[in-house]
Each structure stands twice: as C-alpha cells, then as structure tokens.
C-alpha cells in the first residue's frame, strides 16, 4: 500500500501540474494564429555509419507546425551501411 506522504506528494504535484497547464493554455490563447503560423519544429534522427558506427548520418527528418500537424516526415538514404541505430 502507498504511504500517506507519497499520496499527498502526488496529489500536490498533480495540482501544480494542472495549474501550470492552465497557465500555459491561457498564454497560448493570447498568441494570434498569424504568429503561430510562423513556427515549425524540426526533428532529425541520426544513425551511425562506417565500420565503427561513429560517423553520424541523417536518417530521418520530420517537421511539424505549431499544433503538431506533420508537414514533412521522410527517411533519408544514407551513403553507407548503418552500423549503429
């Protein structure tokens, strides 16, 4: 059974997280759609190539907009055998 102190600490952490989420939501609502349209996020996935796998090479690139909608998600042909994932 969980101890009471652990339950109280979790309840307090949950309450704080909920408060922070509400503050983020309120701040985001103030940003106009025209401003949000200017932002994208880029994620690059790298693999190791070569005999020792220590040479990094781009294997996948992804772009999302402000809302998380996928704009681009593509694999990239690497020039050598992948030896480290």
Number of C-alpha atoms within 10 A of each C-alpha: 3 6 7 9 9 10 11 11 11 12 12 12 12 12 12 12 12 12 12 12 12 12 11 11 11 11 10 11 9 8 10 9 10 8 9 13 11 9 11 15 12 12 11 13 14 17 18 20 20 15 12 10 15 12 14 14 20 16 17 16 15 15 16 16 16 14 10 10 10 13 12 12 14 10 13 13 10 15 10 11 12 18 14 15 10
